Every structure is written in structure tokens, then in C-alpha cells.
Amino acid sequence: MSSTAFVAWWGAILSTIVLLWDIYKYRHAGPKLRFSVQTGMETNVPQYEGKTLILVKVSNSGDRATTITKLGCLYFTKRWRAIIRRTKPDRPSIVLTPSSAEPLPYELKAGGIWTGFIVQEPDVEQRARTGFLYVVLYHSHSKKPIRQRAVIEDTVSATKPDDTLRQGTSGADLTTSRP
């Protein structure tokens, strides 16, 4: 093998590696949102005093900022309707002011955290117990919303077996990145 053939092969291999690395960087660039929902929360904020809340927390571990545009809920009566994303929900809703300190639209910078609340009213609790209630978050880097199921469970107290206590459950985190 001549030196020119060696250099040609070396250049081809190196440029292929650089191309693959650039594709990897492109696919993993942008905001990476971690979205969690916790039910049965209480706070000492005067606006929500004495109310049970659904806490929505979004953190951006990516390298770019994104704008959170809307927060809402989707209610489905059947699991298969919730799984098939093209199916329209039985009862969609939008939360108008999930956070008075950080109103929507909100620019979530890289490394930033946004927190919002949804008042856990009796009809919201009923929908979460009888069907499939999803909290959805819309942001500027995706056409599709991020969604997380809100679960409200009744648990039986060990001291009083006849009384039931409401306890919040924490949903698993979802991570999305740029498609």
C-alpha cells in the first residue's frame, strides 16, 4: 500500500468519524425536559391556603433554553384511548394561571426549573380515580406535548382501618429531547 492510499484511507475514516460525531451532537442538542407530577400536595402560599394541589415541576437539563407555553389536563375514560395519541380526549382542559410567580409563557433556561400548581378539586380527583388523567405541558421545541399521568390513590390507615386517607403519588419522570 502506497503512502497516498494510506493517507486517503486515513482521511476517509477520520471524516466518517467526524460526520457521525456531528450527527450525534445534533440529535442530542437542545432542551431536555424532565417533567414530574405529584398529587395531594399542600402549601403555605396564601393563594392556595387550605387547598390540595397537583404540583407540576419541569427542569431543563439540556444545553438550550425553551419556552413553556401552556399547561393543561387530558382526561380519558379508557386506557386504549389514552395510549393512542391521535384519539381525542374525553375532557381536555387548560390551566390558565399555574404559577403567579412564573407566569406562562415562561422561558426555561438550560439548567432551570419551573414549578406550577393545579388545584386538586373534587371533579379533578374523580377523573383521576375513575379514568386516566394526564397533565400535559406544551413547549416551543416540540409540536407534541409532554404528558404525565396524575394518579390519586386511596390508602387505608393502619390505626383506623375504616377511615381512608388521601395520599399523593409521584409520577415517574419523563425525559424528552429533540427528535
N, C-alpha and C positions, 0 to 999 in steps of 0.2 A: 504494500500500500504506500503510495507516494505521500509526501507531506501535504500537498494540496488536497488530496482526497481526505486525509485525516482532519485537516482544518475545516473542510466542507462538512464532514460528518459532525465534528465538534460544534460548529455553528448551528447546524440543523437541530441537534439535540438540545443545545442551550436555548435556542429561540422557542422550541416547543415547550420547554420547562417554564420559560418566562410567560408564554401565552397561557398555559394552564394556571400559573400563579395569578395572572391578571383576571382570569375568569373567576377564580376562587375569591379574590378580593372584591370583585364586582358583585358577586352573589351574596357575600356576607356584609357588604357595606350598607349603611342606612340605620334607621332606628330599629331596635329590638325591644319590643314591649313585653313586659311581664305584668299580667293582669290578674288580680285576685278579688274575690267577692267573699265577704263574711257577713253572715246574718246574725240577728239577735244582739246587736251592739247597742250600748248606751253611752252617752257623752254628757259632759257638763257644759257644753256650749249653750248659751241662753236660748238661741233659736230652736234648738232641738231638746230642750229640757223636758224630761219625763216621757220621751218618745223612744220607741225601739227603732233601730236603724239598720239598714244594709250598708255596710262600708265597702266602698269600691276604691281600690288602690292600684295605680298604674306607675310602673317605673320603666325608665328607658336606659337600657344597658348598651345601646348601640353607639355609633360614632357620629350620628347626626340628629338634629332636632326634628320633631314632628309636631303637628298641631292637633290637639284633641278637639274635635268639632261638636260631637253630640254624645249623649248618654241616654240609653233607653232600655226598655224591657220587651221581651217577646214571650208570649205565653202560648204553649201548645198543649192540646188535650191528650195527644197520643205521641208515644216515643218515635214512631216511624216518621211522623210529620216533622219532628224536631231534627231528626237525622238527615232527612232530605232537605237540603238548604234552599231549594227552589220553591218549596211549599210555603205558602203564605201563612203567617202565624194566626192563631185564632183571636188574639187580642194584642196588638202592638201598642206601645206607649213610649213617649219621650219624657225624660226628666228635664224640666225647664231650668231649675237652678240647683244643681247638685252640690255646689260649693259657693258660698258667698265670698270667701277669701280668694279663691282662684276660679273666677267665672269662665265659662266656655264662650267662645273658643279660647283655648289655653295653649301656649307654646311650651311643649315639654322638651327641654334641652337634654342633650346627652348627659346621662348620669342623674337626671332629675326625677322627682316623684310628684305625682298629683293624687290627691285624695278627694273623694266626693261621697255624698250620702244620699240614700233613697229612704224616705220614711216607710217603715215596715207597717203599713196599715193592715187592718183585718182582711180586706179583699186581696191584698198582695200575699199575705200569709196563706190564705185559702188557695190561691192559684198555685203557690209553690208546693203546697201539700197535696193537692189533688191532681196536678198535671206537671208540666215541665216549664218552669220559669227561667228564662235566660236573661242575664244582664248583658247588653251589647254596647260596645264602645266603637265609635267611628273616629278615624284619624286621617290625616291628609296624605299619608303614604300608601294607602290601600283603598280600593273600591269596596272591598268586603269588610264588614265589621268584625271585631274580635268579640267572641261571646264566651260567657262562663255561666254555668248553671248555678242558680241560687237554691240551696236546699235548706229547708226548715224542718227539723225533726222534733218530735215529742219524745222525751225520755222520762222514765219512771224514777222517782226519787227512792233511794234506799231506805230512808227513815219513814216515809209515808207512801206505801205502795199504791194508795188510791188516788193520790194527787199527781198531776203531771206537771213537769217543769218545761219551759221552753228554753232550749239551748241553741246557740248559733253553731253552725258548722262552717268550716273554712273550705272553700273550693280549691282545687289544685291550680297551680299557676299555668298559664298558657304563654308560650313564647312564640312570637311571630317575627318573621323577618321579611325582607323584601323578596318578592317572587322572582 
